[in-house]
Amino acid sequence: MNVFYEDDGGFKAGTVLADQGGAFQVESASGKRAKVKAAHVLVQFGEPEPTRLLRESQALADSIDLDFLWECAPQEEFEFASLALDYFGHAPSPIEQVALLLRLHGAPMYFYRKGKGKYRPAPAASLQAALASIERKERLAILQAGYVEQLLAHQLPDAFRPKVYELLFRPDRNAVEFKALEEAATKLALTPARLMLATGGLSSAKELHRQRFLFTHFPQGTGFPPVPAAKSPPGLPEAEASAFSIDDHTTTEIDDALSVQPIANGWRIGVHIAAPGLGIAPGDPVDEIAHQRYSTVYTPGEKITMLPDAVVGAFTLAEGEVCPVVSLYLDVSADDWSILASMTRIERVRIAHNLRHNALEDKVTEATLAAGATDFPCHAEIGILWRFAQVRNAHRQAARVAAGLKPESNNRADYNFYIGANDEVEITERKRGSPLDTIVAELMILTNSTWGKLLAECGISGIYRTQQGFGVAGRVRMVAHPAPHQGLGVAQYAWSTSPLRRYVDLVNQWQLLAAIRGEKPVFATNDASLFAVISGFDAAYAAYAEFQTIMERYWCLRWVEQRQIRVTEALVGREDWVRLPDIPLHFRVPGLPALARDTRIEVEILRIDLVDLVLECRLLAVIEEVDDPAQIDPALGEVLEADLPDDATQ
């Protein structure tokens, strides 16, 4: 006797060696013996032999039409043997019984299993839904295969074109397009981004880096919705002084200007800050935009402004205009350059000049100022401001030293990136510590510190930058109460001088206006919304800074590519990191021996990767080793990068 039985979710057939009542000793065709419970046996038969039964039953099962079988089956639960009798129209043979059972069991969409040998047909609606799902999966599989074939041929399917950024930066991993992209990229041993570049889905590595940032932080685009025109209140007094600004020639958001007036035994130095806070009300549509963006985004050749152009145009300190400002006046002694008195006013000031670094940097130097040069605008005022800035800088350095820090170094450089036609890039160096930089930086630091103190004295909350301690513990943080900024050498420091570019400065300007007017401030002490601004600004500002760093590195690598540099000098930094002397490009040199900082070496550039932003090179020679290199204060980098005012560096 032979038996057909269920074993571990499958079906087997074998010859019975012994009948033990509730179980059978069974030998399979392979010679393996097993004990099979009688309850697991579905068909007992004499002929054919088990191997033939399985083979012929499966062939017959494959020929049974499932739709017809489903229509023939009772709508209630049934035994497979009874359906076999009805289906075949005669007492079924063992092969026919097993064939029908295999067909029922292999079609779970059509027939639900209800027990040993028992089934129930699926409801019509459920069956149609399941069949539609299978059909859809089959269509998608065919579609995916077609997409993969196109991608392997470096052709971008039309369906991918409107979804390129979504597929790369926020994909639906269940979407057929993403599955095809991933499959093709794996077969080609490429990343999805590189495959998009190869197929033309991305035009360049620049587009990849730029769109990754925009997709995350500006998903609705960088444009602005229509907003009401922002206007300052009428009736503001006009200042006696006329002012001038100092900025890079690409700056359009001019939010600070300076003035100098003679007074008895000294000068009245004015710092005039654009006052969008007079025309933007908390909660209005323009505020909502600024609150969402938090800051202007700077990147070589492009910027994404915090405020719409019309709003910037209404408040920027443009040459020839009389502009609303918040002014800090400092009465300075001619004897020792000490500050005798200070006052803050809300007013309008005439902007006589918008001075630009590129036009003045060769004319305004320490040497020309010492010689009394007069061949540039506002030469007398700049000379006075330079002497005052030197005194203020000395005060801050003394405060740094008292806090256990080294004096700031002036050997760091800023770099200006200019992107021309066909993405030709020029990178020029501007040393920090130049007279114009120092003038702007010192007066902005003094203004931010003075206004931070004014807010504290009036009992009005503000957003402060603080740095206390050393190392990681001494990182710059933003807080809602006055606290020392040891890195800058001031007792408190509240960003207030860039309200057209940073939301924190706009918030502080609202608070400052309330302090000057004696009004209720927008944000009360411990206001939860003020802490939310701090948190949101920190996150956005860090993301924007990272994007700027990425794009500056991209343009540095492009600079090297465009000049077809293969062998070049480099300066050693820490460990195996080096930098090029003319641009702010840092990279590793594998196998670089221990060398002093600023040692000059020669390297061969082997490969530049604009996607991963990598430069590969090898050491050729050590040109000149430095015996006693100047060491840079570890805290200095963070202080300069984080807290020198934008006015001094943009």
LUMNUTI-880570 format. One record per residue (C-alpha): residue number from 1; residue in three letters; x, y, z. Coordinates in steps of 0.1 Angstrom, whole numbers, padded with zeros to 4 digits. Layout:
REC pos code X Y Z
REC NUM ala X Y Z
...
This chain:
REC pos code X Y Z
REC 1 met 0000 0000 0000
REC 2 asn 0011 0035 -0007
REC 3 val 0001 0068 0009
REC 4 phe 0000 0105 -0001
REC 5 tyr 0004 0126 0030
REC 6 glu 0012 0161 0043
REC 7 asp 0045 0168 0059
REC 8 asp 0059 0202 0071
REC 9 gly 0034 0222 0049
REC 10 gly 0042 0202 0018
REC 11 phe 0030 0169 0002
REC 12 lys 0049 0136 -0001
REC 13 ala 0042 0101 -0013
REC 14 gly 0057 0068 -0001
REC 15 thr 0053 0031 0004
REC 16 val 0039 0018 0037
REC 17 leu 0062 -0006 0054
REC 18 ala 0042 -0011 0085
REC 19 asp 0007 -0001 0097
REC 20 gln 0010 0007 0134
REC 21 gly -0026 0017 0139
REC 22 gly -0024 0054 0145
REC 23 ala 0007 0058 0123
REC 24 phe 0025 0043 0093
REC 25 gln 0061 0034 0088
REC 26 val 0067 0049 0053
REC 27 glu 0096 0047 0029
REC 28 ser 0100 0075 0003
REC 29 ala 0114 0070 -0032
REC 30 ser 0148 0082 -0020
REC 31 gly 0149 0054 0005
REC 32 lys 0143 0076 0035
REC 33 arg 0120 0062 0062
REC 34 ala 0097 0082 0084
REC 35 lys 0068 0077 0108
REC 36 val 0036 0093 0094
REC 37 lys 0006 0099 0116
REC 38 ala -0026 0084 0101
REC 39 ala -0043 0118 0105
REC 40 his -0018 0133 0080
REC 41 val -0026 0108 0053
REC 42 leu -0048 0122 0026
REC 43 val -0050 0094 0000
REC 44 gln -0042 0057 0002
REC 45 phe -0036 0039 -0030
REC 46 gly -0021 0008 -0045
REC 47 glu -0012 0020 -0080
REC 48 pro 0007 0037 -0094
REC 49 glu 0040 0037 -0076
REC 50 pro 0046 0070 -0055
REC 51 thr 0071 0087 -0078
REC 52 arg 0048 0082 -0109
REC 53 leu 0018 0094 -0089
REC 54 leu 0036 0127 -0079
REC 55 arg 0048 0133 -0115
REC 56 glu 0015 0126 -0133
REC 57 ser -0006 0143 -0106
REC 58 gln 0014 0175 -0109
REC 59 ala 0011 0175 -0147
REC 60 leu -0027 0170 -0145
REC 61 ala -0030 0197 -0118
REC 62 asp -0012 0222 -0140
REC 63 ser -0039 0216 -0167
REC 64 ile -0069 0223 -0144
REC 65 asp -0084 0257 -0151
REC 66 leu -0086 0276 -0119
REC 67 asp -0115 0299 -0129
REC 68 phe -0136 0269 -0140
REC 69 leu -0127 0250 -0108
REC 70 trp -0137 0280 -0087
REC 71 glu -0171 0282 -0105
REC 72 cys -0176 0244 -0100
REC 73 ala -0168 0244 -0063
REC 74 pro -0195 0247 -0037
REC 75 gln -0198 0281 -0020
REC 76 glu -0194 0265 0014
REC 77 glu -0166 0245 0029
REC 78 phe -0160 0212 0011
REC 79 glu -0137 0181 0011
REC 80 phe -0113 0179 -0018
REC 81 ala -0124 0143 -0026
REC 82 ser -0160 0153 -0030
REC 83 leu -0151 0181 -0054
REC 84 ala -0129 0157 -0073
REC 85 leu -0160 0134 -0078
REC 86 asp -0180 0164 -0092
REC 87 tyr -0152 0178 -0113
REC 88 phe -0141 0146 -0131
REC 89 gly -0177 0132 -0133
REC 90 his -0166 0098 -0120
REC 91 ala -0149 0081 -0091
REC 92 pro -0115 0098 -0093
REC 93 ser -0084 0078 -0096
REC 94 pro -0056 0084 -0070
REC 95 ile -0038 0106 -0096
REC 96 glu -0070 0127 -0102
REC 97 gln -0076 0131 -0064
REC 98 val -0040 0142 -0058
REC 99 ala -0041 0165 -0089
REC 100 leu -0072 0183 -0076
REC 101 leu -0057 0186 -0041
REC 102 leu -0025 0200 -0055
REC 103 arg -0044 0225 -0076
REC 104 leu -0066 0236 -0046
REC 105 his -0036 0239 -0023
REC 106 gly -0016 0259 -0048
REC 107 ala -0042 0285 -0054
REC 108 pro -0047 0303 -0020
REC 109 met -0063 0333 -0038
REC 110 tyr -0091 0311 -0051
REC 111 phe -0095 0286 -0023
REC 112 tyr -0090 0292 0015
REC 113 arg -0077 0262 0034
REC 114 lys -0100 0253 0063
REC 115 gly -0083 0221 0076
REC 116 lys -0069 0188 0064
REC 117 gly -0082 0183 0029
REC 118 lys -0109 0210 0034
REC 119 tyr -0113 0242 0014
REC 120 arg -0137 0271 0008
REC 121 pro -0138 0292 -0023
REC 122 ala -0128 0328 -0019
REC 123 pro -0156 0354 -0021
REC 124 ala -0159 0369 -0056
REC 125 ala -0149 0404 -0045
REC 126 ser -0119 0391 -0027
REC 127 leu -0108 0370 -0056
REC 128 gln -0112 0399 -0080
REC 129 ala -0091 0421 -0058
REC 130 ala -0064 0395 -0054
REC 131 leu -0063 0389 -0092
REC 132 ala -0061 0426 -0099
REC 133 ser -0032 0429 -0075
REC 134 ile -0014 0401 -0092
REC 135 glu -0020 0416 -0126
REC 136 arg -0008 0449 -0113
REC 137 lys 0024 0433 -0099
REC 138 glu 0030 0416 -0132
REC 139 arg 0025 0449 -0151
REC 140 leu 0049 0467 -0127
REC 141 ala 0075 0439 -0131
REC 142 ile 0073 0443 -0169
REC 143 leu 0075 0481 -0165
REC 144 gln 0104 0478 -0141
REC 145 ala 0123 0455 -0164
REC 146 gly 0119 0481 -0192
REC 147 tyr 0131 0509 -0170
REC 148 val 0161 0489 -0160
REC 149 glu 0169 0481 -0196
REC 150 gln 0169 0518 -0205
REC 151 leu 0190 0528 -0175
REC 152 leu 0216 0501 -0183
REC 153 ala 0218 0517 -0217
REC 154 his 0224 0551 -0200
REC 155 gln 0190 0563 -0212
REC 156 leu 0167 0581 -0187
REC 157 pro 0130 0569 -0189
REC 158 asp 0106 0597 -0196
REC 159 ala 0087 0588 -0164
REC 160 phe 0118 0596 -0143
REC 161 arg 0123 0632 -0156
REC 162 pro 0098 0649 -0132
REC 163 lys 0109 0627 -0103
REC 164 val 0147 0629 -0104
REC 165 tyr 0152 0648 -0072
REC 166 glu 0125 0628 -0054
REC 167 leu 0141 0595 -0064
REC 168 leu 0175 0607 -0052
REC 169 phe 0167 0626 -0020
REC 170 arg 0134 0613 -0007
REC 171 pro 0125 0582 -0026
REC 172 asp 0094 0560 -0021
REC 173 arg 0112 0527 -0019
REC 174 asn 0081 0508 -0030
REC 175 ala 0078 0528 -0062
REC 176 val 0087 0509 -0094
REC 177 glu 0109 0538 -0105
REC 178 phe 0131 0536 -0074
REC 179 lys 0133 0498 -0076
REC 180 ala 0144 0501 -0112
REC 181 leu 0170 0528 -0104
REC 182 glu 0184 0508 -0075
REC 183 glu 0185 0476 -0096
REC 184 ala 0202 0492 -0125
REC 185 ala 0227 0511 -0103
REC 186 thr 0236 0478 -0085
REC 187 lys 0242 0461 -0119
REC 188 leu 0264 0489 -0131
REC 189 ala 0282 0492 -0097
REC 190 leu 0272 0529 -0095
REC 191 thr 0253 0550 -0069
REC 192 pro 0219 0562 -0080
REC 193 ala 0233 0598 -0081
REC 194 arg 0261 0588 -0105
REC 195 leu 0236 0568 -0127
REC 196 met 0214 0599 -0129
REC 197 leu 0245 0619 -0140
REC 198 ala 0253 0592 -0166
REC 199 thr 0217 0592 -0180
REC 200 gly 0213 0630 -0181
REC 201 gly 0188 0631 -0152
REC 202 leu 0213 0655 -0135
REC 203 ser 0233 0679 -0156
REC 204 ser 0262 0682 -0133
REC 205 ala 0276 0674 -0099
REC 206 lys 0268 0711 -0090
REC 207 glu 0231 0704 -0097
REC 208 leu 0233 0673 -0074
REC 209 his 0247 0692 -0045
REC 210 arg 0225 0723 -0050
REC 211 gln 0193 0704 -0055
REC 212 arg 0199 0681 -0025
REC 213 phe 0200 0712 -0003
REC 214 leu 0170 0729 -0020
REC 215 phe 0149 0698 -0020
REC 216 thr 0153 0695 0018
REC 217 his 0152 0731 0029
REC 218 phe 0133 0749 0001
REC 219 pro 0108 0722 -0012
REC 220 gln 0085 0749 -0025
REC 221 gly 0113 0767 -0043
REC 222 thr 0133 0798 -0035
REC 223 gly 0108 0824 -0048
REC 224 phe 0085 0844 -0026
REC 225 pro 0048 0846 -0025
REC 226 pro 0032 0880 -0030
REC 227 val 0034 0901 0001
REC 228 pro 0022 0936 0011
REC 229 ala 0048 0963 0007
REC 230 ala 0067 0969 0039
REC 231 lys 0070 1006 0049
REC 232 ser 0086 1023 0078
REC 233 pro 0064 1046 0100
REC 234 pro 0064 1083 0090
REC 235 gly 0077 1111 0111
REC 236 leu 0111 1097 0119
REC 237 pro 0137 1125 0126
REC 238 glu 0166 1128 0102
REC 239 ala 0201 1124 0116
REC 240 glu 0225 1152 0114
REC 241 ala 0252 1129 0102
REC 242 ser 0256 1113 0067
REC 243 ala 0268 1078 0067
REC 244 phe 0286 1053 0044
REC 245 ser 0287 1015 0042
REC 246 ile 0316 0991 0036
REC 247 asp 0307 0958 0019
REC 248 asp 0317 0934 -0008
REC 249 his 0307 0945 -0042
REC 250 thr 0281 0917 -0045
REC 251 thr 0262 0927 -0013
REC 252 thr 0227 0939 -0018
REC 253 glu 0214 0936 0017
REC 254 ile 0233 0965 0031
REC 255 asp 0222 0966 0067
REC 256 asp 0250 0987 0084
REC 257 ala 0266 1020 0078
REC 258 leu 0290 1043 0098
REC 259 ser 0293 1080 0104
REC 260 val 0318 1103 0121
REC 261 gln 0310 1138 0134
REC 262 pro 0333 1162 0153
REC 263 ile 0324 1171 0189
REC 264 ala 0342 1190 0216
REC 265 asn 0374 1171 0225
REC 266 gly 0366 1142 0202
REC 267 trp 0342 1126 0178
REC 268 arg 0307 1112 0177
REC 269 ile 0309 1078 0160
REC 270 gly 0276 1065 0146
REC 271 val 0267 1029 0138
REC 272 his 0235 1029 0117
REC 273 ile 0216 0996 0113
REC 274 ala 0188 0991 0088
REC 275 ala 0154 0989 0106
REC 276 pro 0131 0964 0089
REC 277 gly 0117 0959 0123
REC 278 leu 0098 0992 0119
REC 279 gly 0080 0979 0088
REC 280 ile 0077 0941 0095
REC 281 ala 0052 0932 0123
REC 282 pro 0055 0899 0142
REC 283 gly 0032 0874 0127
REC 284 asp 0026 0893 0094
REC 285 pro 0032 0876 0060
REC 286 val 0067 0889 0057
REC 287 asp 0076 0878 0092
REC 288 glu 0062 0843 0084
REC 289 ile 0086 0842 0054
REC 290 ala 0116 0853 0075
REC 291 his 0107 0830 0103
REC 292 gln 0106 0801 0080
REC 293 arg 0139 0808 0063
REC 294 tyr 0157 0822 0094
REC 295 ser 0187 0835 0074
REC 296 thr 0200 0844 0040
REC 297 val 0218 0815 0024
REC 298 tyr 0252 0823 0010
REC 299 thr 0270 0801 -0016
REC 300 pro 0295 0810 -0043
REC 301 gly 0278 0828 -0072
REC 302 glu 0244 0827 -0056
REC 303 lys 0224 0836 -0025
REC 304 ile 0189 0829 -0013
REC 305 thr 0177 0859 0006
REC 306 met 0157 0857 0038
REC 307 leu 0135 0886 0028
REC 308 pro 0118 0893 -0006
REC 309 asp 0136 0918 -0028
REC 310 ala 0109 0944 -0024
REC 311 val 0114 0943 0014
REC 312 val 0151 0944 0011
REC 313 gly 0148 0973 -0013
REC 314 ala 0127 0992 0012
REC 315 phe 0152 0990 0040
REC 316 thr 0186 0984 0025
REC 317 leu 0210 1013 0031
REC 318 ala 0214 1023 -0005
REC 319 glu 0236 1052 -0016
REC 320 gly 0218 1084 -0020
REC 321 glu 0188 1073 0000
REC 322 val 0175 1086 0034
REC 323 cys 0169 1053 0052
REC 324 pro 0151 1043 0085
REC 325 val 0177 1030 0110
REC 326 val 0184 1022 0146
REC 327 ser 0215 1042 0154
REC 328 leu 0241 1037 0181
REC 329 tyr 0261 1069 0188
REC 330 leu 0294 1067 0207
REC 331 asp 0310 1099 0220
REC 332 val 0347 1092 0219
REC 333 ser 0375 1111 0236
REC 334 ala 0403 1125 0213
REC 335 asp 0428 1120 0241
REC 336 asp 0426 1083 0247
REC 337 trp 0398 1071 0224
REC 338 ser 0377 1061 0254
REC 339 ile 0339 1061 0251
REC 340 leu 0325 1090 0271
REC 341 ala 0288 1084 0264
REC 342 ser 0265 1063 0242
REC 343 met 0229 1067 0230
REC 344 thr 0205 1047 0208
REC 345 arg 0180 1064 0185
REC 346 ile 0153 1055 0160
REC 347 glu 0157 1078 0130
REC 348 arg 0165 1082 0093
REC 349 val 0200 1087 0080
REC 350 arg 0213 1098 0046
REC 351 ile 0236 1073 0030
REC 352 ala 0263 1092 0012
REC 353 his 0284 1063 -0001
REC 354 asn 0282 1025 -0005
REC 355 leu 0319 1017 -0004
REC 356 arg 0331 0984 -0018
REC 357 his 0361 0963 -0007
REC 358 asn 0373 0955 -0042
REC 359 ala 0376 0992 -0050
REC 360 leu 0393 1001 -0017
REC 361 glu 0414 0972 -0005
REC 362 asp 0445 0983 -0023
REC 363 lys 0441 1020 -0013
REC 364 val 0431 1015 0024
REC 365 thr 0460 0998 0041
REC 366 glu 0478 1004 0073
REC 367 ala 0506 1021 0054
REC 368 thr 0483 1045 0035
REC 369 leu 0463 1053 0066
REC 370 ala 0495 1061 0085
REC 371 ala 0507 1083 0056
REC 372 gly 0474 1102 0056
REC 373 ala 0463 1092 0021
REC 374 thr 0433 1110 0007
REC 375 asp 0426 1093 -0026
REC 376 phe 0395 1074 -0015
REC 377 pro 0361 1085 -0003
REC 378 cys 0355 1092 0033
REC 379 his 0392 1091 0040
REC 380 ala 0391 1113 0071
REC 381 glu 0363 1093 0086
REC 382 ile 0380 1060 0078
REC 383 gly 0412 1072 0094
REC 384 ile 0394 1081 0127
REC 385 leu 0374 1048 0127
REC 386 trp 0407 1029 0121
REC 387 arg 0423 1044 0152
REC 388 phe 0392 1038 0173
REC 389 ala 0389 1002 0160
REC 390 gln 0425 0995 0170
REC 391 val 0418 1007 0206
REC 392 arg 0386 0985 0207
REC 393 asn 0405 0955 0194
REC 394 ala 0432 0960 0221
REC 395 his 0405 0960 0248
REC 396 arg 0390 0928 0235
REC 397 gln 0424 0911 0232
REC 398 ala 0431 0920 0268
REC 399 ala 0397 0905 0278
REC 400 arg 0405 0873 0259
REC 401 val 0439 0870 0276
REC 402 ala 0422 0875 0310
REC 403 ala 0398 0847 0302
REC 404 gly 0428 0824 0294
REC 405 leu 0427 0826 0257
REC 406 lys 0454 0837 0233
REC 407 pro 0450 0869 0214
REC 408 glu 0433 0866 0180
REC 409 ser 0455 0859 0151
REC 410 asn 0453 0881 0120
REC 411 asn 0468 0856 0096
REC 412 arg 0436 0839 0087
REC 413 ala 0422 0847 0052
REC 414 asp 0388 0851 0037
REC 415 tyr 0381 0841 0002
REC 416 asn 0358 0856 -0024
REC 417 phe 0343 0834 -0050
REC 418 tyr 0332 0849 -0083
REC 419 ile 0314 0826 -0108
REC 420 gly 0314 0838 -0144
REC 421 ala 0301 0826 -0177
REC 422 asn 0303 0789 -0183
REC 423 asp 0309 0784 -0146
REC 424 glu 0344 0799 -0148
REC 425 val 0354 0804 -0112
REC 426 glu 0378 0830 -0097
REC 427 ile 0388 0828 -0061
REC 428 thr 0405 0858 -0045
REC 429 glu 0420 0861 -0010
REC 430 arg 0412 0888 0014
REC 431 lys 0432 0888 0046
REC 432 arg 0413 0893 0078
REC 433 gly 0426 0921 0099
REC 434 ser 0428 0946 0071
REC 435 pro 0418 0981 0082
REC 436 leu 0384 0980 0066
REC 437 asp 0376 0946 0080
REC 438 thr 0388 0956 0114
REC 439 ile 0367 0988 0114
REC 440 val 0335 0970 0105
REC 441 ala 0342 0940 0128
REC 442 glu 0351 0960 0159
REC 443 leu 0321 0984 0155
REC 444 met 0296 0956 0149
REC 445 ile 0310 0937 0179
REC 446 leu 0307 0968 0200
REC 447 thr 0272 0975 0188
REC 448 asn 0260 0939 0195
REC 449 ser 0275 0940 0229
REC 450 thr 0262 0975 0238
REC 451 trp 0226 0967 0226
REC 452 gly 0227 0933 0244
REC 453 lys 0236 0952 0276
REC 454 leu 0207 0977 0269
REC 455 leu 0182 0949 0266
REC 456 ala 0194 0934 0299
REC 457 glu 0193 0967 0317
REC 458 cys 0157 0972 0305
REC 459 gly 0147 0938 0317
REC 460 ile 0138 0927 0281
REC 461 ser 0147 0893 0268
REC 462 gly 0170 0889 0238
REC 463 ile 0189 0862 0219
REC 464 tyr 0226 0862 0229
REC 465 arg 0257 0844 0217
REC 466 thr 0278 0830 0245
REC 467 gln 0311 0812 0248
REC 468 gln 0325 0802 0281
REC 469 gly 0353 0777 0289
REC 470 phe 0375 0758 0266
REC 471 gly 0374 0729 0241
REC 472 val 0340 0714 0234
REC 473 ala 0326 0730 0266
REC 474 gly 0335 0764 0252
REC 475 arg 0316 0761 0220
REC 476 val 0295 0791 0210
REC 477 arg 0258 0787 0220
REC 478 met 0227 0807 0217
REC 479 val 0208 0816 0249
REC 480 ala 0179 0839 0259
REC 481 his 0198 0857 0286
REC 482 pro 0230 0878 0287
REC 483 ala 0262 0858 0292
REC 484 pro 0299 0864 0285
REC 485 his 0314 0857 0251
REC 486 gln 0350 0851 0261
REC 487 gly 0360 0843 0226
REC 488 leu 0352 0879 0215
REC 489 gly 0362 0894 0249
REC 490 val 0328 0910 0257
REC 491 ala 0305 0907 0286
REC 492 gln 0274 0899 0264
REC 493 tyr 0268 0897 0227
REC 494 ala 0234 0898 0210
REC 495 trp 0234 0896 0172
REC 496 ser 0216 0928 0161
REC 497 thr 0235 0943 0132
REC 498 ser 0222 0921 0103
REC 499 pro 0184 0922 0105
REC 500 leu 0180 0920 0067
REC 501 arg 0200 0887 0067
REC 502 arg 0193 0869 0100
REC 503 tyr 0160 0863 0118
REC 504 val 0177 0864 0152
REC 505 asp 0188 0900 0145
REC 506 leu 0153 0910 0134
REC 507 val 0139 0895 0166
REC 508 asn 0165 0913 0187
REC 509 gln 0156 0945 0168
REC 510 trp 0119 0942 0178
REC 511 gln 0130 0938 0214
REC 512 leu 0154 0968 0211
REC 513 leu 0127 0990 0196
REC 514 ala 0105 0982 0226
REC 515 ala 0133 0991 0249
REC 516 ile 0140 1024 0232
REC 517 arg 0103 1033 0231
REC 518 gly 0095 1020 0266
REC 519 glu 0069 0997 0252
REC 520 lys 0059 0961 0259
REC 521 pro 0083 0938 0241
REC 522 val 0072 0912 0215
REC 523 phe 0087 0884 0235
REC 524 ala 0083 0882 0273
REC 525 thr 0109 0867 0297
REC 526 asn 0111 0829 0292
REC 527 asp 0087 0831 0263
REC 528 ala 0085 0796 0247
REC 529 ser 0083 0811 0212
REC 530 leu 0117 0828 0218
REC 531 phe 0133 0795 0226
REC 532 ala 0117 0780 0196
REC 533 val 0133 0807 0175
REC 534 ile 0167 0798 0190
REC 535 ser 0162 0761 0182
REC 536 gly 0150 0767 0147
REC 537 phe 0176 0792 0139
REC 538 asp 0204 0770 0151
REC 539 ala 0193 0741 0130
REC 540 ala 0188 0762 0098
REC 541 tyr 0220 0782 0103
REC 542 ala 0240 0749 0107
REC 543 ala 0224 0734 0075
REC 544 tyr 0231 0766 0055
REC 545 ala 0267 0767 0067
REC 546 glu 0272 0731 0057
REC 547 phe 0257 0738 0023
REC 548 gln 0281 0768 0019
REC 549 thr 0310 0746 0028
REC 550 ile 0300 0719 0003
REC 551 met 0296 0744 -0025
REC 552 glu 0329 0762 -0017
REC 553 arg 0347 0729 -0018
REC 554 tyr 0330 0721 -0051
REC 555 trp 0341 0754 -0066
REC 556 cys 0377 0749 -0053
REC 557 leu 0379 0715 -0070
REC 558 arg 0365 0732 -0102
REC 559 trp 0391 0759 -0099
REC 560 val 0418 0732 -0099
REC 561 glu 0402 0713 -0128
REC 562 gln 0398 0745 -0149
REC 563 arg 0434 0753 -0146
REC 564 gln 0444 0717 -0153
REC 565 ile 0467 0716 -0124
REC 566 arg 0486 0683 -0121
REC 567 val 0515 0692 -0099
REC 568 thr 0513 0719 -0072
REC 569 glu 0526 0731 -0039
REC 570 ala 0507 0726 -0007
REC 571 leu 0510 0736 0029
REC 572 val 0509 0710 0057
REC 573 gly 0482 0713 0083
REC 574 arg 0474 0687 0110
REC 575 glu 0484 0651 0105
REC 576 asp 0481 0642 0068
REC 577 trp 0458 0671 0059
REC 578 val 0473 0698 0036
REC 579 arg 0459 0729 0018
REC 580 leu 0466 0747 -0014
REC 581 pro 0482 0781 -0008
REC 582 asp 0459 0801 -0030
REC 583 ile 0425 0787 -0023
REC 584 pro 0407 0773 0008
REC 585 leu 0410 0737 -0004
REC 586 his 0420 0710 0022
REC 587 phe 0427 0674 0013
REC 588 arg 0446 0644 0026
REC 589 val 0479 0631 0013
REC 590 pro 0482 0594 0020
REC 591 gly 0515 0584 0036
REC 592 leu 0525 0619 0045
REC 593 pro 0553 0618 0071
REC 594 ala 0551 0638 0103
REC 595 leu 0559 0674 0092
REC 596 ala 0556 0707 0110
REC 597 arg 0526 0729 0102
REC 598 asp 0530 0751 0071
REC 599 thr 0558 0729 0057
REC 600 arg 0558 0734 0019
REC 601 ile 0554 0702 -0001
REC 602 glu 0549 0692 -0037
REC 603 val 0520 0669 -0046
REC 604 glu 0508 0653 -0078
REC 605 ile 0470 0654 -0083
REC 606 leu 0458 0620 -0095
REC 607 arg 0420 0624 -0095
REC 608 ile 0392 0648 -0087
REC 609 asp 0357 0636 -0079
REC 610 leu 0331 0664 -0080
REC 611 val 0304 0641 -0067
REC 612 asp 0321 0629 -0036
REC 613 leu 0342 0662 -0035
REC 614 val 0374 0643 -0032
REC 615 leu 0409 0651 -0044
REC 616 glu 0433 0622 -0046
REC 617 cys 0470 0629 -0048
REC 618 arg 0505 0616 -0039
REC 619 leu 0535 0633 -0023
REC 620 leu 0563 0641 -0047
REC 621 ala 0587 0661 -0025
REC 622 val 0592 0682 0007
REC 623 ile 0602 0716 -0006
REC 624 glu 0608 0736 0026
REC 625 glu 0602 0725 0062
REC 626 val 0592 0750 0089
REC 627 asp 0612 0748 0121
REC 628 asp 0589 0768 0144
REC 629 pro 0555 0772 0129
REC 630 ala 0530 0796 0144
REC 631 gln 0504 0777 0163
REC 632 ile 0467 0787 0159
REC 633 asp 0445 0791 0190
REC 634 pro 0422 0760 0189
REC 635 ala 0393 0782 0201
REC 636 leu 0400 0809 0175
REC 637 gly 0387 0790 0145
REC 638 glu 0352 0787 0161
REC 639 val 0352 0823 0173
REC 640 leu 0361 0837 0139
REC 641 glu 0338 0814 0119
REC 642 ala 0308 0817 0141
REC 643 asp 0308 0853 0154
REC 644 leu 0327 0879 0134
REC 645 pro 0297 0898 0121
REC 646 asp 0285 0891 0085
REC 647 asp 0291 0927 0079
REC 648 ala 0329 0921 0082
REC 649 thr 0330 0890 0060
REC 650 gln 0302 0891 0034
